[in-house]
Amino acid sequence: MKKYLYLLIALVAPLLASCSDDDDNAQSATMTINKIYLEDVNAKDSVFDREVTFARLGQLLRIEGSGFTGLKKIYVNGYETYFNNALMTDNNIWVTLNAKTPVDKADESVRNTIVLVKDATQLSYSFIIRAAAPSITSLSNSLPMPGEKVIAYGANLQETTKVTLPGGVEVTSGIVSDEDGEWFSFTMPSGVSGAGTVTSEGANGTAVSPDYFNDSRSMILNFDGMGTQGYWSWSETGSMINNEDLVNDPLASGRGKVCQLIPQRLINAGGVAVKGRCTEVWTAGNGNDADDWSNFFGSIPATTPLSDLAFQFDVYVPEAWSGTGQIQITANNNVSFNGYGSDEVKSSTTMTTVWVPWLNDDGSTTPFKTDGWQTVTIPLTQFSKYANEVEAGQSPLFQELVDDRNAASYKNFGVGFVNNDITVGNVELPASVCSQLIYVDNFRLVYNRTTEVSDY
């Protein structure tokens, strides 16, 4: 028995020595990285294995090189990253960039590096790591005057270093970026005459805003000559706002005349009571060429889906507004201004909607105040008639909105202040007398579509 045991040891020992030598050799073998490929099964251009110079968190990479046998660990930006060594070869490694990998918060000594580690050697390779693609979802002030601040909101906007405005105007100084990438800000320069998008460049790549920056091409009414204001039955105590109620921009931004939605004459009289029709400002309506919105076909083709369009206006609220009051917007007259929750803002025949900035979806309230002029964007598919059509699975076009206005008995476009009670579920919010300072300007139609930016 001992004889056979000695023989087995004699036979196996060289094999063990050979395996040990091979492992030692693998652990000390030099590693090289030649190229890195993105493995993208959803690639729109069918290039599923594409050489890349950067990658984003969550993406699957193929690292091509040599000497990978025996690899023990991979660090990306200093973060230990799992890989399946059963799928690895001496020339290829497949690894998915973990979503928890630090990017802008990675230590400078390891940022934008992939480190491969064996027992006896390691390789550090410079490679740009980015978070998920950046995006701009909205702009705080989309029709700014030179010198005003603009804030772009979105995601993954860290370290924004360059902003390009319509007409190719570039901003490279004075940009402030949020550490969490939720926003960046810049100051509007002079000389921007075009309309379109804001494009940003930062640590995570390029982002493009919705297509409505500096766009006044489809202006409904700006109180300074674009569009025609209409008023009738005006009185000192009445709801109608006429040109005598207009005021100079209180911020002297260069906007000229603006509308104080609760005129000073009513504030001086103690404010507006609890009722539906408190104040109202209108375009001239019937017989006025500017109220035929087919005039906008040059900037908004008739076949444009309403889902790609929005109504915008600028608002300045210098003091906290909460608890009472709302703004109703209507694309034609013959409405009663009954506000939030009323039949007319749910109707399949009216073209109206309500904006209550201090009201939350659950009935709670958050005081609303603006630091300077701020843009409000309301998709046209939130106006009652078209909201009903979308809910029914239809896709209304801009031509339908134009036809609906031209067929209306009263073609005025209007904005009014309503001060009715509000009920949200079981929450009741009783209205009270209101003397809120609310300035509005630049009623306009704009594109509200976003552009997807491809890395390749």
Rosetta blueprint (number, residue, H / E / L):
1 M L
2 K H
3 K H
4 Y H
5 L H
6 Y H
7 L H
8 L H
9 I H
10 A H
11 L H
12 V H
13 A H
14 P H
15 L H
16 L H
17 A H
18 S H
19 C H
20 S H
21 D H
22 D H
23 D H
24 D H
25 N H
26 A H
27 Q H
28 S H
29 A L
30 T L
31 M L
32 T E
33 I E
34 N E
35 K E
36 I E
37 Y E
38 L E
39 E E
40 D L
41 V L
42 N L
43 A L
44 K L
45 D L
46 S L
47 V L
48 F L
49 D E
50 R E
51 E E
52 V L
53 T L
54 F E
55 A E
56 R E
57 L L
58 G L
59 Q L
60 L E
61 L E
62 R E
63 I E
64 E E
65 G E
66 S E
67 G L
68 F L
69 T L
70 G L
71 L L
72 K L
73 K E
74 I E
75 Y E
76 V E
77 N L
78 G L
79 Y E
80 E E
81 T L
82 Y L
83 F E
84 N L
85 N H
86 A H
87 L H
88 M L
89 T L
90 D L
91 N L
92 N E
93 I E
94 W E
95 V E
96 T E
97 L L
98 N L
99 A L
100 K L
101 T L
102 P L
103 V L
104 D L
105 K L
106 A L
107 D L
108 E L
109 S L
110 V L
111 R L
112 N L
113 T E
114 I E
115 V E
116 L E
117 V E
118 K L
119 D L
120 A L
121 T L
122 Q E
123 L E
124 S E
125 Y E
126 S E
127 F L
128 I E
129 I E
130 R E
131 A L
132 A L
133 A L
134 P L
135 S E
136 I E
137 T E
138 S E
139 L E
140 S L
141 N L
142 S L
143 L L
144 P L
145 M L
146 P L
147 G L
148 E L
149 K E
150 V E
151 I E
152 A E
153 Y E
154 G E
155 A E
156 N L
157 L L
158 Q L
159 E L
160 T L
161 T L
162 K E
163 V E
164 T E
165 L E
166 P H
167 G H
168 G H
169 V E
170 E E
171 V E
172 T L
173 S L
174 G L
175 I L
176 V E
177 S E
178 D L
179 E L
180 D L
181 G L
182 E L
183 W E
184 F E
185 S E
186 F E
187 T E
188 M L
189 P L
190 S L
191 G L
192 V L
193 S L
194 G L
195 A L
196 G E
197 T L
198 V L
199 T E
200 S E
201 E E
202 G E
203 A L
204 N L
205 G E
206 T E
207 A E
208 V E
209 S L
210 P L
211 D L
212 Y L
213 F E
214 N L
215 D L
216 S L
217 R L
218 S L
219 M E
220 I E
221 L E
222 N L
223 F L
224 D L
225 G L
226 M L
227 G L
228 T L
229 Q E
230 G E
231 Y L
232 W L
233 S L
234 W L
235 S L
236 E L
237 T L
238 G L
239 S L
240 M E
241 I L
242 N L
243 N L
244 E L
245 D L
246 L E
247 V E
248 N E
249 D L
250 P L
251 L L
252 A L
253 S L
254 G L
255 R L
256 G L
257 K E
258 V E
259 C E
260 Q E
261 L L
262 I L
263 P L
264 Q H
265 R H
266 L H
267 I H
268 N H
269 A L
270 G L
271 G L
272 V E
273 A L
274 V L
275 K L
276 G L
277 R L
278 C L
279 T E
280 E E
281 V E
282 W E
283 T E
284 A L
285 G L
286 N L
287 G L
288 N L
289 D H
290 A H
291 D H
292 D L
293 W H
294 S H
295 N H
296 F H
297 F H
298 G H
299 S L
300 I L
301 P L
302 A L
303 T L
304 T L
305 P E
306 L H
307 S H
308 D H
309 L E
310 A E
311 F E
312 Q E
313 F E
314 D E
315 V E
316 Y E
317 V L
318 P L
319 E L
320 A L
321 W E
322 S L
323 G L
324 T L
325 G L
326 Q E
327 I E
328 Q E
329 I E
330 T E
331 A L
332 N L
333 N L
334 N L
335 V L
336 S L
337 F L
338 N L
339 G L
340 Y L
341 G L
342 S L
343 D H
344 E H
345 V H
346 K L
347 S L
348 S L
349 T L
350 T L
351 M L
352 T E
353 T E
354 V E
355 W E
356 V L
357 P L
358 W L
359 L E
360 N L
361 D L
362 D L
363 G L
364 S L
365 T E
366 T L
367 P L
368 F E
369 K L
370 T L
371 D L
372 G L
373 W L
374 Q E
375 T E
376 V E
377 T E
378 I E
379 P E
380 L H
381 T H
382 Q H
383 F L
384 S H
385 K H
386 Y H
387 A H
388 N H
389 E H
390 V H
391 E H
392 A L
393 G L
394 Q L
395 S L
396 P L
397 L E
398 F H
399 Q H
400 E H
401 L H
402 V H
403 D H
404 D H
405 R H
406 N H
407 A H
408 A L
409 S L
410 Y L
411 K L
412 N L
413 F L
414 G E
415 V E
416 G E
417 F E
418 V E
419 N L
420 N L
421 D L
422 I E
423 T E
424 V E
425 G L
426 N L
427 V E
428 E E
429 L E
430 P L
431 A L
432 S L
433 V L
434 C E
435 S L
436 Q L
437 L L
438 I L
439 Y E
440 V E
441 D E
442 N E
443 F E
444 R E
445 L E
446 V E
447 Y E
448 N L
449 R L
450 T L
451 T L
452 E L
453 V L
454 S L
455 D L
456 Y L
